[in-house]
Amino acid sequence: MQHRASFSMVSLSMPSQEPLAVSVRISARGKATSCWTLPLPMIPRYLRVLEIMYLATWLAYFAMQWGYHSLSMVLVSIFRQHSSQWPPLFDKPWLSTSLSEIWGRRWHQMPRFTFTSCGGIPFAYLFGRPGGILGTFLTSDIFHAIEFHAVGRGGTAMAVMGFFMNGVGVLLERAWSKEVSPGHRVRGMIWGWIWTFSWMAF
């Protein structure tokens, strides 16, 4: 009983321990449009897109954290599940210094089996390891396109191609460590971080 009470208190206090709190107000008027069509010059428009994508990423992070911890508190405290059945959903994704690191370990892994089974394994069979990586991210694209379309926030393939492009980024990291700088992986708290989150904002 003591560990359940402690687990609930940790879950309740988790949001205040995160490095950033984001408050986003969304106003929808008519059909959703791309943030790339903002009536601004090229550089200010690109900076605004980066700002929007940055906030959207944190909004998704906090929304999933809130849902996960809320559900875990109910099932551990009331339905007597063990706290070990609810490991942390994320592993400090803001510390990622490569795309392989953030998508392979630090971001949540809930749909990993589905994406690799439906896209990664079939594409790997047809096109080898690179095909498996791109197939996994392509399946993620399709999943998110359906999800966004279902809630009325767009849903075209181009609207979520960023996931597929992250797969391209992972392949570029592998090419770097094999061909350009053998034995050296993409990393580093400055350039590795900039590389990673520039692709995340694609």
Secondary structure, DSSP 8 states (H G I E B T S, - for coil): -HHHHHHHHHHHHHHHHSS----------SS---GGG-SS-HHHHHHHHHHHHHHHHHHHHHHHHHHHHHHHHHHHHTS---GGGS--S---GGG--SHHHIIIIIS--TTHHHHIIIIIHHHHHHHHHHHHHHHHHHHHHHHHHHHHHHTTS---GGGGTHHHHHHHHHHHHHHIIIIISTT--S--TTHHHHHHHHHHT-
